[in-house]
């Protein structure tokens, strides 16, 4: 092989890699974004280590649809604002459609810009309040029915090695950690599982009136979720603008109970292609 042929082969390899990256970038920006669940705020709907693709076509496109590239280990922090900040600020979307109450949505935090995943509870104009752990929408309580107990082992979970909180009090490593489990049903008929650990401040809130063009989100693991019950200026999520929505979580592709999703021997066999309720 001549020197020219070798150079030509290297060039073709580089072009192939560049094209593949461009295609992957377009796919990620326009259609589906991979998302890995890092915390337990959406248990038991979503577990730490669940891997899913977010449907970015569900609500149309905004600046938040642009990809974020965040790799702390190498100091890389390029979020959607840096790529597409020129389109931020009008709270509008291209080919936009409204989310439905009960959707599990990935969105950009209004202050930090980090991706969050929560359940949509309050629509624009709604009055939302939590009293004794029960959600009230426009003055009426949302139905909750007891549905047994959610159990898991008390042990560090995921790469962040997070320990679960338990309703049955502090328990030692390897013991059974319990949480009360309920089925919550929204006025539109959407039902899903929520968990309760105990009484705390977030179980009783003032009345929040959702502004036009904004949404109110809550985690299904109600006592272990930073969400719209706390204003974003106080470290919570607060009301989320329409343009900050990234997409809807529809289906879990696979799930890993270990420190890395590459550890295939820790994959949860019952969660492959599981629909998100």
C-alpha positions in Angstrom: 0.0 0.0 0.0 1.4 3.4 -1.0 1.7 6.4 1.3 -1.1 8.1 -0.7 -3.4 5.1 -0.2 -2.7 5.0 3.6 -3.4 8.8 3.8 -6.6 8.2 1.8 -7.7 5.4 4.2 -7.1 7.5 7.3 -9.0 10.4 5.8 -12.0 8.1 4.9 -12.0 6.7 8.5 -12.0 10.3 9.9 -14.8 11.3 7.6 -16.9 8.2 8.6 -16.5 9.0 12.3 -17.4 12.7 11.7 -20.5 11.7 9.7 -21.5 9.2 12.3 -21.2 11.8 15.1 -23.2 14.3 13.0 -26.0 11.8 12.4 -26.0 10.8 16.1 -26.2 14.5 17.0 -29.1 15.2 14.7 -30.9 12.1 16.0 -30.4 13.1 19.6 -31.4 16.7 18.9 -34.6 16.0 16.9 -36.0 12.6 18.0 -34.8 10.8 21.1 -32.5 11.8 23.9 -31.0 9.1 26.2 -31.6 9.6 29.9 -30.3 7.7 32.8 -32.0 7.9 36.2 -29.5 9.1 38.8 -31.7 9.4 41.9 -34.7 7.9 43.6 -37.2 10.8 43.3 -39.4 8.9 40.9 -39.6 5.6 42.7 -41.2 3.2 42.1 -42.2 4.3 38.6 -38.5 4.9 37.8 -35.6 3.3 39.7 -32.0 4.4 40.1 -30.2 2.9 37.1 -33.2 2.9 34.7 -32.1 3.8 31.1 -34.7 5.3 28.8 -35.0 7.4 25.7 -36.9 10.7 25.9 -39.4 11.4 23.1 -38.4 14.9 22.0 -41.1 15.0 19.3 -43.9 14.8 21.9 -44.0 18.6 22.6 -42.2 20.1 19.7 -38.9 21.9 19.8 -37.3 24.8 21.7 -33.8 25.9 22.7 -34.0 23.1 25.4 -34.1 20.5 22.6 -30.4 21.2 21.9 -28.1 18.7 23.4 -26.1 19.2 26.6 -22.6 17.8 26.9 -21.6 17.5 30.5 -18.6 15.4 31.6 -17.5 16.6 35.0 -14.5 14.3 35.1 -12.9 16.3 32.2 -14.4 19.6 33.1 -16.7 19.7 30.1 -19.9 21.6 30.8 -21.8 22.7 27.6 -25.5 22.8 28.2 -28.3 23.6 25.8 -28.2 27.3 26.7 -24.6 27.6 25.3 -25.6 25.8 22.1 -29.0 27.4 21.4 -29.4 30.3 23.9 -30.2 32.5 21.0 -33.6 30.9 20.9 -34.3 31.3 24.6 -36.7 33.8 26.2 -39.9 33.7 24.2 -41.4 30.6 25.9 -42.5 29.2 22.5 -41.9 26.0 20.7 -41.6 24.9 17.0 -44.3 22.4 16.2 -45.4 22.7 19.8 -48.1 20.6 21.5 -49.3 20.7 25.1 -48.2 18.1 27.6 -50.9 16.1 29.4 -51.5 16.0 33.1 -49.7 12.9 34.4 -47.0 12.8 31.8 -43.5 11.9 33.0 -41.4 14.8 31.6 -37.7 15.6 31.3 -37.1 19.3 31.5 -34.3 21.8 32.1 -34.2 23.3 35.6 -35.1 27.0 35.3 -32.0 28.1 37.2 -29.3 25.4 37.0 -30.1 24.2 33.5 -29.6 20.6 34.6 -32.0 17.9 33.2 -34.7 16.9 35.7 -37.4 14.2 35.4 -40.7 14.5 37.2 -44.4 14.0 36.8 -46.6 16.8 35.5 -49.3 17.6 38.1 -50.4 21.2 37.5 -51.3 22.9 34.2 -51.3 26.6 33.5 -54.0 28.3 35.6 -54.3 25.4 38.1 -54.3 25.9 41.8 -52.1 23.2 43.4 -51.8 22.5 47.1 -50.6 19.5 49.2 -52.3 18.9 52.5 -51.3 16.0 54.7 -49.6 14.4 51.7 -52.7 14.6 49.5 -52.6 16.7 46.3 -55.4 19.2 45.9 -56.1 20.5 42.4 -58.4 23.5 42.1 -59.7 22.8 45.6 -60.5 19.1 45.1 -58.4 16.3 46.5 -56.7 13.9 44.1 -57.7 10.3 44.7 -55.2 8.2 46.6 -55.8 4.5 47.5 -53.4 2.4 49.6 -51.7 -0.2 47.5 -49.4 -2.2 49.7 -45.8 -1.5 50.6 -42.8 -0.8 48.4 -39.7 -2.7 49.6 -36.0 -2.5 48.7 -32.7 -3.4 50.3 -31.0 -0.8 52.5 -27.7 -0.5 50.5 -25.9 2.1 48.5 -27.5 2.5 45.0 -26.1 3.5 41.7 -22.8 5.2 40.9 -23.5 7.9 43.5 -24.0 5.3 46.2 -27.2 6.8 47.5 -28.9 5.2 50.5 -32.7 5.0 50.4 -34.9 6.6 53.1 -37.3 4.2 54.9 -40.7 4.6 56.4 -39.9 1.8 58.9 -37.1 4.0 60.4 -33.4 3.8 60.1 -32.4 0.2 59.3 -29.0 -1.4 58.9 -27.3 -2.2 55.7 -28.9 -5.3 54.1 -32.2 -4.9 55.9 -35.5 -4.4 54.2 -36.4 -0.7 53.7 -40.1 0.0 53.4 -42.3 2.8 52.1 -46.1 3.1 52.0 -47.4 2.7 48.5 -50.5 4.4 47.0 -52.2 4.6 43.6 -52.9 8.2 42.7 -55.5 9.0 40.1 -55.6 12.5 38.4 -58.9 14.1 37.2 -58.1 13.0 33.6 -58.0 9.3 34.7 -54.2 8.9 34.7 -53.1 6.5 37.5 -49.7 5.8 38.8 -47.9 4.7 42.0 -46.6 7.2 44.6 -44.6 6.5 47.8 -44.8 7.9 51.3 -42.0 7.8 53.8 -43.4 10.0 56.7 -44.6 13.4 57.7 -42.5 16.3 56.6 -42.7 19.9 55.6 -43.4 19.2 51.9 -46.6 17.3 52.9 -48.3 20.6 53.6 -47.8 23.6 51.2 -49.5 26.9 50.4 -51.7 27.1 47.4 -49.6 27.6 44.2 -51.3 29.1 41.2 -49.5 28.0 38.0 -48.8 30.9 35.7 -49.7 31.0 32.1 -47.1 29.1 30.0 -45.7 27.2 33.0 -46.2 23.8 34.7 -46.1 22.3 38.2 -44.1 19.0 38.6 -43.8 16.6 41.5 -41.8 13.4 42.0 -43.6 10.1 42.6 -41.4 9.4 45.7 -43.0 12.3 47.4 -40.8 12.7 50.5 -37.6 12.4 48.5 -38.1 14.8 45.6 -36.9 18.3 44.9 -39.7 19.6 42.8 -42.2 22.5 42.2 -43.3 22.5 45.8 -40.1 24.6 46.5 -39.4 27.8 44.5 -36.3 27.6 42.3 -34.9 30.6 44.1 -34.9 28.4 47.3 -33.2 25.5 45.6 -36.3 23.7 44.3 -37.7 23.6 40.9 -40.6 26.0 41.1 -42.8 26.6 38.0 -41.2 25.3 34.8 -41.6 27.3 31.6 -43.1 25.6 28.5 -39.9 26.2 26.6 -37.9 24.3 29.2 -39.6 21.0 28.4 -37.3 18.5 26.6 -39.6 15.5 26.1 -41.7 12.8 27.4 -40.5 9.5 29.0 -42.4 6.7 27.4 -40.5 3.5 27.9 -37.5 2.1 29.9 -35.1 0.3 27.6 -33.2 -1.5 30.3 -32.2 -1.0 34.0 -29.0 -1.6 36.0 -28.9 -2.1 39.7 -25.1 -1.8 39.8 -22.7 1.1 39.9 -22.5 1.2 36.1 -25.0 0.4 33.3 -22.2 -1.5 31.6 -22.3 -4.1 34.4 -24.7 -6.3 32.5 -24.8 -8.9 35.3 -26.6 -6.3 37.4 -29.4 -5.6 34.8 -32.9 -6.0 36.1 -34.5 -8.5 33.8 -38.1 -7.4 34.5 -37.6 -3.8 33.3 -36.6 -4.3 29.7 -38.8 -2.2 27.4 -41.1 -1.5 30.3 -43.7 1.2 29.6 -43.6 4.3 31.9 -47.0 4.7 33.6 
